[in-house]
Amino acid sequence: MSIQIPGYTIVRELGRGGMATVYLAIQESFGRQVALKVMAPHLAAEPGFAERFSSEAKMVAALSHPHIVTVYDVGSHNDYHYLAMEYHTGGDLSTRIDREDLTPTAALKITKQLADALGLAHQRGVVHRDIKPDNVLFRAHNDDAILTDFGIARNMQAESNLTQIGSTVGTPKYMSPEQARGMKVDGRADLYSLGVMLYEMLTGKPPFSAGDTISLAIKHCQEPVPPLPSHLHRYQGLLSRMLAKEVKNRYQNGLEVMTAIDDLLKAPAQQQAAPAPVAASPKPAQSQGSHGAAQHIPSVSSYDRPSISFSLDNNEANKSSYQPFFRTDEVVGGNFFFKKYAFNVSFSCDDYEEFKEKREQMHDMLQEWLDKRGKRALELNVSIQAHPWIHGRIWEVLNDDQPFDSPFGMLLEQATVELHIYDDVEPEKGKRAMIRDKGKKPAKKTA
Protein backbone atom coordinates (compact mmCIF):
# COMPACT_ATOMS: atom_id res chain seq x y z
CA MET A 1 0.00 0.00 0.00
CA SER A 2 1.24 3.48 -0.84
CA ILE A 3 -0.51 5.09 2.14
CA GLN A 4 1.03 4.76 5.59
CA ILE A 5 -0.60 5.68 8.92
CA PRO A 6 1.65 5.36 11.99
CA GLY A 7 0.42 2.68 14.37
CA TYR A 8 -1.55 0.81 11.70
CA THR A 9 -0.67 -1.94 9.23
CA ILE A 10 -2.96 -1.71 6.24
CA VAL A 11 -4.06 -5.14 4.96
CA ARG A 12 -6.34 -4.32 2.03
CA GLU A 13 -8.88 -1.86 0.71
CA LEU A 14 -12.50 -2.47 1.72
CA GLY A 15 -14.23 0.33 -0.16
CA ARG A 16 -13.69 3.69 -1.82
CA GLY A 17 -15.80 6.81 -2.34
CA GLY A 18 -15.28 10.39 -3.42
CA MET A 19 -14.64 11.60 0.13
CA ALA A 20 -12.85 8.67 1.79
CA THR A 21 -11.33 5.22 1.43
CA VAL A 22 -11.87 2.45 3.98
CA TYR A 23 -9.13 -0.10 4.63
CA LEU A 24 -8.91 -3.26 6.67
CA ALA A 25 -5.98 -2.60 8.97
CA ILE A 26 -4.31 -3.92 12.12
CA GLN A 27 -4.12 -1.52 15.05
CA GLU A 28 -0.62 -2.39 16.20
CA SER A 29 -1.00 -1.29 19.83
CA PHE A 30 -3.81 -3.83 20.40
CA GLY A 31 -3.17 -6.28 17.57
CA ARG A 32 -6.80 -6.05 16.46
CA GLN A 33 -8.46 -5.66 13.11
CA VAL A 34 -10.08 -2.29 12.44
CA ALA A 35 -11.85 -0.51 9.61
CA LEU A 36 -9.60 2.46 8.91
CA LYS A 37 -11.45 5.28 7.18
CA VAL A 38 -9.04 7.73 5.57
CA MET A 39 -10.40 11.01 4.23
CA ALA A 40 -9.34 12.12 0.75
CA PRO A 41 -6.17 14.27 0.94
CA HIS A 42 -7.67 17.13 -1.06
CA LEU A 43 -10.10 17.83 1.80
CA ALA A 44 -7.20 18.96 3.98
CA ALA A 45 -6.87 22.03 1.75
CA GLU A 46 -10.37 23.22 2.69
CA PRO A 47 -10.21 26.14 5.18
CA GLY A 48 -10.89 24.95 8.70
CA PHE A 49 -11.32 21.31 7.66
CA ALA A 50 -8.80 19.90 10.14
CA GLU A 51 -10.40 21.58 13.16
CA ARG A 52 -13.93 20.67 12.16
CA PHE A 53 -12.97 17.09 11.32
CA SER A 54 -11.35 16.64 14.72
CA SER A 55 -14.27 18.21 16.58
CA GLU A 56 -17.00 16.28 14.81
CA ALA A 57 -15.05 13.01 14.77
CA LYS A 58 -14.66 13.19 18.54
CA MET A 59 -18.36 13.96 18.90
CA VAL A 60 -19.24 10.80 16.94
CA ALA A 61 -16.63 8.80 18.84
CA ALA A 62 -18.41 9.73 22.06
CA LEU A 63 -21.62 7.98 20.90
CA SER A 64 -21.34 4.78 22.91
CA HIS A 65 -24.26 2.57 21.92
CA PRO A 66 -24.65 -1.14 21.03
CA HIS A 67 -26.06 -0.23 17.60
CA ILE A 68 -23.57 2.49 16.64
CA VAL A 69 -20.16 1.53 15.32
CA THR A 70 -17.43 2.07 17.91
CA VAL A 71 -14.71 4.56 16.99
CA TYR A 72 -11.37 3.53 18.49
CA ASP A 73 -9.15 6.33 17.30
CA VAL A 74 -9.19 9.69 15.51
CA GLY A 75 -6.08 11.35 14.14
CA SER A 76 -4.15 12.80 11.25
CA HIS A 77 -0.79 12.17 9.57
CA ASN A 78 0.54 14.55 6.93
CA ASP A 79 -2.53 15.29 4.76
CA TYR A 80 -4.42 12.17 5.87
CA HIS A 81 -7.22 12.47 8.44
CA TYR A 82 -8.50 9.13 9.65
CA LEU A 83 -10.88 7.21 11.91
CA ALA A 84 -10.24 3.72 13.23
CA MET A 85 -13.51 1.85 13.83
CA GLU A 86 -14.84 -1.60 14.65
CA TYR A 87 -14.49 -4.10 11.82
CA HIS A 88 -17.62 -6.22 11.30
CA THR A 89 -17.91 -9.36 9.19
CA GLY A 90 -21.67 -9.93 9.36
CA GLY A 91 -22.37 -8.21 6.04
CA ASP A 92 -24.52 -5.16 5.28
CA LEU A 93 -28.21 -4.47 4.90
CA SER A 94 -28.00 -3.89 1.13
CA THR A 95 -26.95 -7.51 0.65
CA ARG A 96 -29.81 -8.80 2.79
CA ILE A 97 -32.38 -6.73 0.92
CA ASP A 98 -31.01 -8.03 -2.38
CA ARG A 99 -31.31 -11.62 -1.10
CA GLU A 100 -35.00 -10.99 -0.30
CA ASP A 101 -34.86 -13.16 2.82
CA LEU A 102 -35.89 -10.52 5.37
CA THR A 103 -39.20 -11.29 7.10
CA PRO A 104 -41.36 -8.42 8.43
CA THR A 105 -40.33 -9.29 11.99
CA ALA A 106 -36.66 -9.16 11.06
CA ALA A 107 -37.22 -5.81 9.31
CA LEU A 108 -38.91 -4.41 12.42
CA LYS A 109 -36.10 -5.69 14.64
CA ILE A 110 -33.52 -3.88 12.50
CA THR A 111 -35.63 -0.71 12.36
CA LYS A 112 -36.09 -0.66 16.12
CA GLN A 113 -32.38 -1.14 16.78
CA LEU A 114 -31.50 1.69 14.41
CA ALA A 115 -34.18 3.95 15.90
CA ASP A 116 -32.60 3.26 19.29
CA ALA A 117 -29.19 4.30 17.94
CA LEU A 118 -30.58 7.44 16.31
CA GLY A 119 -32.36 8.38 19.53
CA LEU A 120 -29.03 8.65 21.30
CA ALA A 121 -27.33 10.45 18.41
CA HIS A 122 -30.10 13.04 18.13
CA GLN A 123 -30.17 13.58 21.87
CA ARG A 124 -26.45 14.40 21.62
CA GLY A 125 -27.04 16.82 18.74
CA VAL A 126 -25.69 14.54 15.98
CA VAL A 127 -27.73 14.14 12.79
CA HIS A 128 -26.58 11.32 10.51
CA ARG A 129 -28.11 12.66 7.23
CA ASP A 130 -27.20 9.60 5.16
CA ILE A 131 -29.25 6.69 6.50
CA LYS A 132 -29.17 3.93 3.86
CA PRO A 133 -28.65 0.14 3.71
CA ASP A 134 -24.96 0.48 2.79
CA ASN A 135 -24.40 2.20 6.14
CA VAL A 136 -25.94 -0.61 8.19
CA LEU A 137 -23.67 -3.52 9.12
CA PHE A 138 -24.27 -6.58 11.30
CA ARG A 139 -22.32 -8.15 14.12
CA ALA A 140 -21.28 -11.68 13.22
CA HIS A 141 -21.84 -13.20 16.68
CA ASN A 142 -25.36 -11.93 17.47
CA ASP A 143 -26.64 -10.43 14.19
CA ASP A 144 -27.33 -7.00 15.73
CA ALA A 145 -27.61 -4.07 13.34
CA ILE A 146 -24.84 -1.45 13.53
CA LEU A 147 -25.17 2.09 12.18
CA THR A 148 -21.99 3.37 10.54
CA ASP A 149 -20.66 6.38 8.65
CA PHE A 150 -22.01 9.49 10.35
CA GLY A 151 -20.85 11.51 7.37
CA ILE A 152 -18.15 13.70 8.88
CA ALA A 153 -16.94 14.77 5.43
CA ARG A 154 -20.47 15.78 4.40
CA ASN A 155 -20.75 18.07 7.39
CA MET A 156 -17.74 19.95 6.08
CA GLN A 157 -19.47 21.02 2.89
CA ALA A 158 -22.00 23.71 2.04
CA GLU A 159 -25.55 22.59 1.30
CA SER A 160 -25.92 24.82 -1.70
CA ASN A 161 -28.42 23.42 -4.16
CA LEU A 162 -30.43 20.41 -5.20
CA THR A 163 -28.01 19.13 -7.82
CA GLN A 164 -25.37 18.69 -5.13
CA ILE A 165 -27.58 17.12 -2.50
CA GLY A 166 -26.99 13.53 -3.58
CA SER A 167 -23.27 13.77 -2.95
CA THR A 168 -23.14 16.21 -0.06
CA VAL A 169 -25.96 15.73 2.39
CA GLY A 170 -27.59 12.44 1.62
CA THR A 171 -28.45 9.74 -0.90
CA PRO A 172 -31.42 10.70 -3.13
CA LYS A 173 -33.22 7.36 -2.78
CA TYR A 174 -33.46 7.80 1.01
CA MET A 175 -33.61 11.58 1.25
CA SER A 176 -36.21 13.42 3.33
CA PRO A 177 -38.31 16.16 1.69
CA GLU A 178 -36.52 18.87 3.68
CA GLN A 179 -33.15 17.54 2.52
CA ALA A 180 -34.39 17.52 -1.06
CA ARG A 181 -35.36 21.20 -0.69
CA GLY A 182 -31.91 22.08 0.66
CA MET A 183 -33.31 23.11 4.04
CA LYS A 184 -31.75 22.79 7.44
CA VAL A 185 -32.50 19.33 8.86
CA ASP A 186 -32.80 17.77 12.29
CA GLY A 187 -33.13 14.22 13.56
CA ARG A 188 -36.57 13.78 12.03
CA ALA A 189 -34.93 13.69 8.59
CA ASP A 190 -33.03 10.57 9.72
CA LEU A 191 -36.31 8.98 10.84
CA TYR A 192 -37.79 9.61 7.37
CA SER A 193 -34.80 7.88 5.77
CA LEU A 194 -35.23 5.02 8.23
CA GLY A 195 -38.82 4.72 7.04
CA VAL A 196 -37.65 4.49 3.43
CA MET A 197 -35.34 1.65 4.45
CA LEU A 198 -38.16 -0.14 6.28
CA TYR A 199 -40.36 0.10 3.19
CA GLU A 200 -37.52 -1.38 1.13
CA MET A 201 -36.92 -4.18 3.65
CA LEU A 202 -40.62 -5.10 3.54
CA THR A 203 -41.16 -4.90 -0.22
CA GLY A 204 -37.70 -5.31 -1.76
CA LYS A 205 -37.83 -1.88 -3.40
CA PRO A 206 -37.85 1.77 -2.22
CA PRO A 207 -41.14 3.70 -2.18
CA PHE A 208 -39.99 6.17 -4.84
CA SER A 209 -37.81 5.79 -7.92
CA ALA A 210 -36.98 8.00 -10.90
CA GLY A 211 -34.48 8.37 -13.69
CA ASP A 212 -32.69 11.39 -12.24
CA THR A 213 -32.00 13.05 -8.90
CA ILE A 214 -34.33 16.03 -9.45
CA SER A 215 -37.34 13.86 -10.34
CA LEU A 216 -36.66 11.60 -7.38
CA ALA A 217 -36.43 14.56 -5.01
CA ILE A 218 -39.75 15.92 -6.29
CA LYS A 219 -41.40 12.57 -5.58
CA HIS A 220 -40.11 12.60 -2.01
CA CYS A 221 -41.54 16.10 -1.62
CA GLN A 222 -44.92 15.64 -3.30
CA GLU A 223 -46.04 12.05 -3.97
CA PRO A 224 -48.00 10.10 -1.35
CA VAL A 225 -46.48 6.98 0.17
CA PRO A 226 -47.32 4.00 -2.07
CA PRO A 227 -49.62 1.53 -0.31
CA LEU A 228 -48.06 -1.71 0.86
CA PRO A 229 -49.22 -5.03 -0.60
CA SER A 230 -52.30 -6.41 1.13
CA HIS A 231 -50.38 -9.00 3.16
CA LEU A 232 -48.28 -6.17 4.65
CA HIS A 233 -51.17 -3.80 5.28
CA ARG A 234 -50.78 -3.90 9.07
CA TYR A 235 -47.48 -1.99 8.74
CA GLN A 236 -48.97 0.85 6.66
CA GLY A 237 -49.72 3.13 9.61
CA LEU A 238 -46.18 2.87 10.94
CA LEU A 239 -44.69 3.62 7.54
CA SER A 240 -47.07 6.45 6.70
CA ARG A 241 -46.08 8.32 9.84
CA MET A 242 -42.37 7.69 9.38
CA LEU A 243 -42.66 8.96 5.80
CA ALA A 244 -44.86 11.99 6.47
CA LYS A 245 -43.89 14.92 4.22
CA GLU A 246 -44.08 17.47 7.03
CA VAL A 247 -41.70 16.94 9.94
CA LYS A 248 -44.39 17.80 12.53
CA ASN A 249 -46.46 14.80 11.36
CA ARG A 250 -43.66 12.24 11.77
CA TYR A 251 -42.48 10.48 14.87
CA GLN A 252 -40.47 13.13 16.68
CA ASN A 253 -37.65 10.94 18.02
CA GLY A 254 -36.30 7.40 18.00
CA LEU A 255 -38.13 6.44 21.17
CA GLU A 256 -41.50 7.11 19.54
CA VAL A 257 -40.55 4.79 16.65
CA MET A 258 -39.46 2.07 19.08
CA THR A 259 -42.70 2.36 21.05
CA ALA A 260 -44.78 2.18 17.85
CA ILE A 261 -42.96 -0.99 16.79
CA ASP A 262 -43.48 -2.55 20.23
CA ASP A 263 -47.20 -1.72 20.05
CA LEU A 264 -47.43 -3.21 16.57
CA LEU A 265 -45.82 -6.46 17.68
CA LYS A 266 -48.08 -6.83 20.70
CA ALA A 267 -51.19 -7.33 18.57
CA PRO A 268 -50.31 -10.83 17.25
CA ALA A 269 -49.31 -11.98 20.74
CA GLN A 270 -52.65 -10.83 22.19
CA GLN A 271 -54.54 -12.61 19.44
CA GLN A 272 -52.65 -15.84 20.09
CA ALA A 273 -53.52 -15.58 23.78
CA ALA A 274 -57.25 -15.55 23.08
CA PRO A 275 -59.10 -18.91 23.32
CA ALA A 276 -59.21 -20.67 19.97
CA PRO A 277 -62.47 -22.32 18.89
CA VAL A 278 -60.66 -25.26 17.34
CA ALA A 279 -57.65 -26.93 18.91
CA ALA A 280 -54.54 -26.86 16.77
CA SER A 281 -51.01 -28.01 17.10
CA PRO A 282 -48.62 -25.22 18.05
CA LYS A 283 -46.58 -23.90 15.18
CA PRO A 284 -42.85 -23.39 15.44
CA ALA A 285 -41.56 -19.83 15.49
CA GLN A 286 -41.35 -18.30 12.05
CA SER A 287 -37.94 -18.57 10.50
CA GLN A 288 -35.98 -15.39 9.93
CA GLY A 289 -33.99 -16.77 7.05
CA SER A 290 -30.41 -17.51 7.96
CA HIS A 291 -30.55 -14.88 10.71
CA GLY A 292 -32.95 -15.92 13.52
CA ALA A 293 -34.85 -13.30 15.50
CA ALA A 294 -37.34 -13.67 18.33
CA GLN A 295 -40.93 -12.57 17.74
CA HIS A 296 -40.76 -10.26 20.76
CA ILE A 297 -38.21 -7.50 20.40
CA PRO A 298 -37.11 -6.23 23.82
CA SER A 299 -35.78 -2.78 24.35
CA VAL A 300 -32.02 -2.65 23.92
CA SER A 301 -31.47 1.03 24.64
CA SER A 302 -28.20 1.68 26.44
CA TYR A 303 -28.97 5.28 27.35
CA ASP A 304 -31.46 6.98 29.61
CA ARG A 305 -34.44 7.40 27.35
CA PRO A 306 -35.40 11.02 26.73
CA SER A 307 -38.92 12.20 27.21
CA ILE A 308 -41.04 12.34 24.07
CA SER A 309 -40.67 16.11 23.91
CA PHE A 310 -36.90 16.41 24.04
CA SER A 311 -35.39 19.07 21.81
CA LEU A 312 -34.02 18.13 18.41
CA ASP A 313 -31.96 21.29 18.25
CA ASN A 314 -28.44 21.09 19.64
CA ASN A 315 -28.53 24.82 20.36
CA GLU A 316 -31.31 24.62 22.95
CA ALA A 317 -30.36 27.89 24.61
CA ASN A 318 -31.30 29.83 21.49
CA LYS A 319 -34.51 28.05 20.57
CA SER A 320 -37.87 28.04 22.29
CA SER A 321 -40.26 25.13 21.82
CA TYR A 322 -42.97 25.71 19.24
CA GLN A 323 -46.34 26.64 20.75
CA PRO A 324 -49.09 27.16 18.12
CA PHE A 325 -51.47 30.10 18.54
CA PHE A 326 -54.09 32.15 16.71
CA ARG A 327 -55.20 35.47 18.22
CA THR A 328 -57.39 38.37 17.10
CA ASP A 329 -58.59 41.61 18.60
CA GLU A 330 -60.32 44.78 17.46
CA VAL A 331 -59.32 48.36 18.32
CA VAL A 332 -61.93 51.14 18.09
CA GLY A 333 -60.75 54.65 17.24
CA GLY A 334 -62.03 57.86 15.68
CA ASN A 335 -64.57 60.16 17.38
CA PHE A 336 -68.20 60.32 18.42
CA PHE A 337 -69.39 61.15 14.92
CA PHE A 338 -67.13 58.81 12.98
CA LYS A 339 -65.66 55.67 14.44
CA LYS A 340 -62.95 53.71 12.66
CA TYR A 341 -61.98 50.17 13.38
CA ALA A 342 -58.66 48.33 13.32
CA PHE A 343 -58.27 44.56 13.39
CA ASN A 344 -55.18 42.70 14.64
CA VAL A 345 -54.47 39.11 13.61
CA SER A 346 -51.50 37.14 14.91
CA PHE A 347 -50.80 33.46 14.40
CA SER A 348 -48.00 30.91 14.25
CA CYS A 349 -47.12 28.24 11.70
CA ASP A 350 -44.38 25.63 11.85
CA ASP A 351 -44.58 24.74 8.16
CA TYR A 352 -46.26 25.89 4.96
CA GLU A 353 -49.21 23.52 5.29
CA GLU A 354 -50.04 24.99 8.69
CA PHE A 355 -49.71 28.49 7.23
CA LYS A 356 -52.34 27.66 4.61
CA GLU A 357 -54.68 26.37 7.31
CA LYS A 358 -54.20 29.47 9.45
CA ARG A 359 -54.62 31.75 6.42
CA GLU A 360 -58.05 30.20 5.78
CA GLN A 361 -58.91 30.75 9.44
CA MET A 362 -57.78 34.38 9.10
CA HIS A 363 -59.96 34.84 6.01
CA ASP A 364 -63.01 33.58 7.91
CA MET A 365 -62.37 36.04 10.74
CA LEU A 366 -61.80 38.91 8.30
CA GLN A 367 -65.05 38.14 6.49
CA GLU A 368 -66.96 38.32 9.78
CA TRP A 369 -65.25 41.62 10.56
CA LEU A 370 -66.09 43.08 7.15
CA ASP A 371 -69.71 41.95 7.44
CA LYS A 372 -69.91 43.74 10.78
CA ARG A 373 -67.94 46.96 10.09
CA GLY A 374 -68.19 47.42 6.32
CA LYS A 375 -66.40 50.53 5.03
CA ARG A 376 -65.38 51.53 8.56
CA ALA A 377 -62.91 48.62 8.63
CA LEU A 378 -59.92 50.84 7.95
CA GLU A 379 -56.83 49.17 9.38
CA LEU A 380 -55.51 45.60 9.43
CA ASN A 381 -52.36 44.39 11.13
CA VAL A 382 -51.18 40.85 10.42
CA SER A 383 -48.34 39.35 12.47
CA ILE A 384 -47.10 35.85 11.62
CA GLN A 385 -44.60 33.81 13.61
CA ALA A 386 -43.15 31.25 11.22
CA HIS A 387 -40.16 29.04 10.70
CA PRO A 388 -37.51 31.02 8.75
CA TRP A 389 -37.47 28.56 5.85
CA ILE A 390 -41.03 29.53 4.84
CA HIS A 391 -40.74 33.30 5.33
CA GLY A 392 -40.15 33.80 1.62
CA ARG A 393 -43.19 31.79 0.54
CA ILE A 394 -45.47 33.58 3.00
CA TRP A 395 -44.11 36.94 1.89
CA GLU A 396 -44.80 36.17 -1.77
CA VAL A 397 -48.33 34.87 -1.11
CA LEU A 398 -49.45 37.87 0.94
CA ASN A 399 -47.72 40.49 -1.23
CA ASP A 400 -49.08 39.22 -4.55
CA ASP A 401 -52.31 40.67 -5.88
CA GLN A 402 -55.18 39.06 -3.99
CA PRO A 403 -58.54 37.94 -5.42
CA PHE A 404 -60.78 41.03 -5.26
CA ASP A 405 -63.61 39.03 -3.68
CA SER A 406 -61.54 37.50 -0.89
CA PRO A 407 -61.75 39.17 2.55
CA PHE A 408 -58.05 39.97 2.47
CA GLY A 409 -58.35 41.34 -1.06
CA MET A 410 -61.30 43.56 -0.12
CA LEU A 411 -59.39 44.99 2.84
CA LEU A 412 -56.46 45.74 0.56
CA GLU A 413 -58.84 47.92 -1.44
CA GLN A 414 -60.15 50.02 1.46
CA ALA A 415 -57.78 49.78 4.44
CA THR A 416 -54.23 50.28 5.55
CA VAL A 417 -52.68 46.79 5.79
CA GLU A 418 -49.43 46.09 7.61
CA LEU A 419 -47.62 42.76 7.60
CA HIS A 420 -44.96 41.43 9.97
CA ILE A 421 -43.33 38.01 9.47
CA TYR A 422 -40.89 36.91 12.14
CA ASP A 423 -39.16 33.97 13.83
CA ASP A 424 -39.88 33.17 17.47
CA VAL A 425 -36.15 32.88 18.19
CA GLU A 426 -35.39 36.40 16.95
CA PRO A 427 -38.72 38.28 16.78
CA GLU A 428 -37.01 41.62 16.35
CA LYS A 429 -35.84 40.48 12.93
CA GLY A 430 -37.89 39.22 10.03
CA LYS A 431 -39.82 41.35 7.55
CA ARG A 432 -42.18 44.30 8.10
CA ALA A 433 -44.03 46.28 5.48
CA MET A 434 -47.12 48.40 4.86
CA ILE A 435 -48.48 46.57 1.84
CA ARG A 436 -51.52 48.84 1.38
CA ASP A 437 -51.97 52.43 2.47
CA LYS A 438 -55.68 53.22 2.25
CA GLY A 439 -55.98 51.53 -1.11
CA LYS A 440 -52.67 52.71 -2.54
CA LYS A 441 -49.81 50.27 -2.87
CA PRO A 442 -46.50 51.89 -1.89
CA ALA A 443 -43.06 50.47 -2.49
CA LYS A 444 -42.38 47.65 -0.09
CA LYS A 445 -40.29 48.62 2.91
CA THR A 446 -38.58 45.98 5.01
CA ALA A 447 -36.95 46.28 8.37
Order of alpha helices (4+ residues) and beta strands (2+ residues): beta-beta-beta-alpha-beta-beta-alpha-alpha-beta-beta-alpha-alpha-alpha-alpha-alpha-alpha-alpha-beta-beta-alpha-beta-alpha-alpha-beta-beta
